[in-house]
């Protein structure tokens, strides 16, 4: 499973939406996620990938694609270390 | 250790509850402060009251959602984790109710099939066979939550009201399927296609006629109605008292009568007194108490949590959801 697929699964499970409707362009608003959904998704992703996502970075996520790209970059950096 | 009158009244309430026996209480918060308050009660020495240290807390004006990430050791989080680990059977909070709710979701988790916690209340006096969900835990709701509220309400009606096959109704602005806002209209479709005994929409003037055993609405509407309903008795008494001023002797009689009658118009959740309720749908027992709770209210909230644990409300909900998912009637 790719990082994107894993994050999509987490977001879909938390927000109770069909994973297939979450595209890289989807915003949290598009999938009707509220602030608790977003924080739960962040916490779940942090735990799964053993990373910490600072608030200032999380606030920059405009859509699902931004979120995935950020996590992918952190995961690949961690793998290189 | 939250609440408007914490820690004084909260500690006193815990001592009152402990005096009833059959309960072991952990006070979660700053150990020094709690020890000092607990030391005031001679009876507490022999009671089963312990202190679980948590040095952080979520302030009333703080975002509980943000606090999940940054204060994992605040008192409600510690209490929730104690329930999750099995160290405690239930947690009771008179602090920021959103913080308790968020901590419960994050650290205890929800029952499979339930998205967010909800609060259920029986209407009592005017409609003894009717309960409402949600009474304030979810201000904005997604359509599927109304269906979940209906299942939660069914469990409540069976468990606490003795109704074998609860009838469900959706609160809306008209009886027809197309009435209500977008979420309510979609919720109607979900409820209609469910295996629940769905009676359709009802309007505000039908809430008390007993047509439905479980009335489903979002927490915004439910909370407004709850407070209106709770205030009816007092306003009726004031109004009647004004009208009866012309007849002083009859006025005293009417006042006595109304005092007796309208105490019963408070919506009650289980044996609840003093506001709040069980957060249904959490995979453990969480009891919210009103922020302005005094010691007797705290003791009642602890009693209410004990009742929920004894009644195995979480197991009942899981069983009903299982039945519902297999196509049976919840």
Interface residues (C-beta under 8 A of the other chain):
Chain A: X16 X32 X34 X35 X36 X39 X40 X42 X43 X55
Chain B: X63 X65 X66 X68 X69 X102 X105 X106 X115 X140 X142 X144
